[in-house]
Amino acid sequence: MEMPAIPQPTFYIFKCEQSAPPGMPKPSCVTEQSRDLFNHLAQSMMQKGLMGPVQPIRTSCLGRCQMGPVMLVEPGHHMYCQLSKEKIDRIVEEHIIGGNPVQEFLIPDQFWGEPINLSR
Ligand code: FES
C-alpha cells in the first residue's frame, strides 16, 4: 500500500536549552531569568496555529554560549542571540510568518562567520 508523503515543516527552530551547573563560570543559554523562553516560543506557535509547519526543538549547546540565549532558525542558518520573550515575538511575526529575518537580532558576524568548507 502506498502511503501519502508527509510534508516537511517549513521551518525548524532549534532553541538551545543548555544550562550550566551552579558555580560554573562559563555562560549558558538557560538561567533562572531565561528558563521559560522555550515554553514561550512553543505557546506562541500553538496560539498562532503554526505547530506542524514550524517545529520548535530543544537542543543542547549550539556553541555560541557567550551570546545566549540563542536559537537557530532553519532553513537559512539564522542564529538569533540574546533572546527575550519580546524578541521571540518579533521573530515569530516577522521571520516565521512574514518571511523576513529580523536582522537586528541576528548574531554579529564576528561570532557567526561563513560556514566551514569541507571540500579539500
Ligand atoms: S549553552 Fe547555548 S550555545 Fe552554548
Residues whose N, C-alpha, C, O or C-beta is under 5 A from the ligand:
A	BS01	FES	C16 Q18 P27 S28 C29 C61 L62 G63 R64 C65 G68
